[in-house]
Amino acid sequence: MKKFLPKSVNNQQGFTLVELLVVVTIIGVLSVVGITIFTGAQGKARDSRRKADIDSISKAIEVHFDQTAGGYLPGSDTWFSSGVAPKDPATAVNYTGWPNAASKTYSVCATLEGATGACTTTSATCYCRSQQQ
């Protein structure tokens, strides 16, 4: 095993302190870059989930449009195959904007990652769906 280890003047076996510091620095830089990329990918995945949730909620509301009353029925968990309405992936809170009893309109919105301020239907940091009827 001794023939595989590098030799120095004072230490006949092992690595020098400078060599160890260089390796530790390289590992630290690679770790920071990897964590930064991974965090961005997680945020994009949560945003994709939010958009899919808003689309499914909107479709469920549209399916339950009451033509005789001329409005949307109140939301229900039974409208979804899982038996539970979708929730925000980061906070596990219900999305807002469900129609009230015999409401004529609805607008379901989700705040995307990195948003600063209130979520409105015209904001670039929000994803919204409105009535189609």
FENFEN-V259907 format. One record per residue. N is the residue number from 1. PHI is phi as a letter, one per 30 degrees, with the letter a starting at -180 (999 if undefined). NEAR is the number of other ideal C-beta (glycine too) atoms within 10 Angstrom. Layout:
n->N phi->PHI near->NEAR
n->N phi->PHI near->NEAR
This chain:
n->1 phi->999 near->5
n->2 phi->d near->7
n->3 phi->d near->5
n->4 phi->d near->5
n->5 phi->d near->12
n->6 phi->d near->10
n->7 phi->c near->10
n->8 phi->b near->13
n->9 phi->d near->6
n->10 phi->d near->5
n->11 phi->b near->12
n->12 phi->d near->9
n->13 phi->b near->10
n->14 phi->j near->11
n->15 phi->c near->14
n->16 phi->d near->13
n->17 phi->d near->9
n->18 phi->d near->8
n->19 phi->d near->12
n->20 phi->d near->11
n->21 phi->d near->11
n->22 phi->d near->12
n->23 phi->d near->11
n->24 phi->d near->10
n->25 phi->d near->10
n->26 phi->d near->10
n->27 phi->d near->10
n->28 phi->d near->10
n->29 phi->d near->10
n->30 phi->d near->10
n->31 phi->d near->10
n->32 phi->d near->10
n->33 phi->d near->10
n->34 phi->d near->10
n->35 phi->d near->10
n->36 phi->d near->10
n->37 phi->d near->10
n->38 phi->d near->9
n->39 phi->d near->10
n->40 phi->d near->11
n->41 phi->d near->10
n->42 phi->d near->13
n->43 phi->d near->13
n->44 phi->d near->11
n->45 phi->d near->12
n->46 phi->d near->16
n->47 phi->d near->18
n->48 phi->d near->11
n->49 phi->d near->15
n->50 phi->d near->22
n->51 phi->d near->14
n->52 phi->d near->12
n->53 phi->d near->19
n->54 phi->d near->20
n->55 phi->d near->14
n->56 phi->d near->17
n->57 phi->d near->23
n->58 phi->d near->19
n->59 phi->d near->13
n->60 phi->d near->18
n->61 phi->d near->24
n->62 phi->d near->14
n->63 phi->d near->9
n->64 phi->c near->14
n->65 phi->d near->16
n->66 phi->c near->11
n->67 phi->d near->7
n->68 phi->d near->5
n->69 phi->d near->12
n->70 phi->i near->10
n->71 phi->a near->19
n->72 phi->c near->22
n->73 phi->d near->17
n->74 phi->d near->13
n->75 phi->d near->21
n->76 phi->b near->11
n->77 phi->d near->9
n->78 phi->d near->10
n->79 phi->d near->16
n->80 phi->c near->14
n->81 phi->d near->7
n->82 phi->d near->7
n->83 phi->i near->8
n->84 phi->b near->10
n->85 phi->d near->18
n->86 phi->d near->19
n->87 phi->b near->12
n->88 phi->d near->16
n->89 phi->d near->15
n->90 phi->d near->14
n->91 phi->c near->8
n->92 phi->h near->7
n->93 phi->c near->8
n->94 phi->d near->14
n->95 phi->d near->18
n->96 phi->c near->12
n->97 phi->j near->21
n->98 phi->d near->18
n->99 phi->d near->20
n->100 phi->d near->12
n->101 phi->e near->9
n->102 phi->h near->12
n->103 phi->d near->15
n->104 phi->d near->12
n->105 phi->b near->11
n->106 phi->a near->22
n->107 phi->a near->15
n->108 phi->c near->23
n->109 phi->b near->19
n->110 phi->b near->25
n->111 phi->d near->21
n->112 phi->d near->18
n->113 phi->d near->15
n->114 phi->i near->8
n->115 phi->d near->13
n->116 phi->b near->6
n->117 phi->j near->9
n->118 phi->d near->9
n->119 phi->d near->16
n->120 phi->b near->11
n->121 phi->d near->12
n->122 phi->c near->6
n->123 phi->d near->15
n->124 phi->d near->7
n->125 phi->c near->15
n->126 phi->b near->18
n->127 phi->b near->20
n->128 phi->b near->16
n->129 phi->b near->21
n->130 phi->b near->12
n->131 phi->e near->17
n->132 phi->c near->10
n->133 phi->d near->13
